[in-house]
């Protein structure tokens, strides 16, 4: 075994010496600005005023990454594979280990360039949407209120309070730690006495129900041994044993989603959950932790981005889905949520530019994280009068005319009666605009056009290229 590993290491060393890098360099047009790459840094866009460098092979910044950039002067850059890109004050330089990446031109505006790229690369014949309920009614996620103590009693209590205070019925997401262990797809019997009955009750109240999942498997459960014996887990290049992935909940193994048998195993497991308990779909979290050179996949040439792509393909099979981390998935029928935002004015101000960036990267079906923020410690043990309620209310108002809106912190727990009523008002406003928002989503499925649009997109050349505090909903 040592000889095999040594030979492999020597081969890798010498092939890296002779690996070809392709470089493209072109001059910038006067006042040219660029969007793309990572939606998590939408607040830094547009690029062009100062030098910036990005390596799309290094990860996703915990959110959406697409090897696509588009400019307000009618130019765009796209590749199926990641590349490095440097925006200089007078030029743009691209480096790729896979191919020579060129710059293309169509018209002279942000809109003309984006639509040309979407038509050429993004739009899929017969493209589908996530379920229409996402665009018409708010979503409710139990993370902030229950954290790792997801349980039947408190879940039903949350739903009852939504009814009591007059919130529209929509998608109901049960978050982390409803299952026994990661990789064991069954409800924890200590927390759920009748999970099927709970789901049925939520359905009768008018909700659709989703469960949080990750592509990781705990190391101390029977499923780990079974999957390991069947070669369904990602291996370490060095030990040839299941790779221990470090993620925010510790160390786990990972399903090898480049293996067709593993994909079918996970799909059948999720389908069985739907059949057994009546749930409608899944919130697909994680996946970005396979961007490591130690990972050895079933598909030998696969890399971390290929893994994430397979994860998205699995999730797209379900009409009720949600992703935070994804790779190069324009016009896919997935709900693309913004990465977790903190409770505070700074992250609140990032919602609009990050959503604009998401749309300009080909993912129109986007949700701007949780109202008030998705970082639970900010709300832990807080009561009315202990938070700046304006942040939560303003967040709710920003969400209202986005493609989707998602509550998590319970407004009735942390807001005054007046501010609670305001949030209910804006949740209903979102539902009022549902026909228009849904029409935009259907239009996007055919054209790839963003639902949330930059001012520069609709009003080119009028001095809006740097505006990121407002947006256009459709046209």
Secondary structure as GFF3:
##gff-version 3
##sequence-region A 1 475
A	DSSP	alpha_helix	2	18	.	.	.	ID=ss1
A	DSSP	beta_strand	22	27	.	.	.	ID=ss2
A	DSSP	beta_strand	34	38	.	.	.	ID=ss3
A	DSSP	three_ten_helix	39	44	.	.	.	ID=ss4
A	DSSP	beta_strand	52	55	.	.	.	ID=ss5
A	DSSP	beta_strand	64	71	.	.	.	ID=ss6
A	DSSP	beta_strand	75	78	.	.	.	ID=ss7
A	DSSP	beta_strand	84	87	.	.	.	ID=ss8
A	DSSP	beta_strand	91	96	.	.	.	ID=ss9
A	DSSP	beta_strand	103	105	.	.	.	ID=ss10
A	DSSP	alpha_helix	110	117	.	.	.	ID=ss11
A	DSSP	pi_helix	118	122	.	.	.	ID=ss12
A	DSSP	alpha_helix	133	136	.	.	.	ID=ss13
A	DSSP	beta_strand	139	141	.	.	.	ID=ss14
A	DSSP	alpha_helix	143	146	.	.	.	ID=ss15
A	DSSP	alpha_helix	152	164	.	.	.	ID=ss16
A	DSSP	beta_strand	171	174	.	.	.	ID=ss17
A	DSSP	beta_strand	179	181	.	.	.	ID=ss18
A	DSSP	beta_strand	184	187	.	.	.	ID=ss19
A	DSSP	alpha_helix	195	205	.	.	.	ID=ss20
A	DSSP	beta_strand	208	214	.	.	.	ID=ss21
A	DSSP	beta_strand	216	217	.	.	.	ID=ss22
A	DSSP	alpha_helix	222	229	.	.	.	ID=ss23
A	DSSP	beta_strand	235	236	.	.	.	ID=ss24
A	DSSP	beta_strand	245	247	.	.	.	ID=ss25
A	DSSP	beta_strand	250	254	.	.	.	ID=ss26
A	DSSP	alpha_helix	260	277	.	.	.	ID=ss27
A	DSSP	beta_strand	281	285	.	.	.	ID=ss28
A	DSSP	three_ten_helix	288	290	.	.	.	ID=ss29
A	DSSP	beta_strand	295	296	.	.	.	ID=ss30
A	DSSP	alpha_helix	304	315	.	.	.	ID=ss31
A	DSSP	beta_strand	320	323	.	.	.	ID=ss32
A	DSSP	beta_strand	326	327	.	.	.	ID=ss33
A	DSSP	beta_strand	336	337	.	.	.	ID=ss34
A	DSSP	alpha_helix	345	348	.	.	.	ID=ss35
A	DSSP	alpha_helix	350	359	.	.	.	ID=ss36
A	DSSP	beta_strand	366	367	.	.	.	ID=ss37
A	DSSP	three_ten_helix	376	378	.	.	.	ID=ss38
A	DSSP	alpha_helix	389	400	.	.	.	ID=ss39
A	DSSP	beta_strand	406	407	.	.	.	ID=ss40
A	DSSP	alpha_helix	411	414	.	.	.	ID=ss41
A	DSSP	alpha_helix	417	432	.	.	.	ID=ss42
A	DSSP	alpha_helix	434	447	.	.	.	ID=ss43
A	DSSP	beta_strand	452	453	.	.	.	ID=ss44
A	DSSP	alpha_helix	455	458	.	.	.	ID=ss45
A	DSSP	beta_strand	472	473	.	.	.	ID=ss46
###
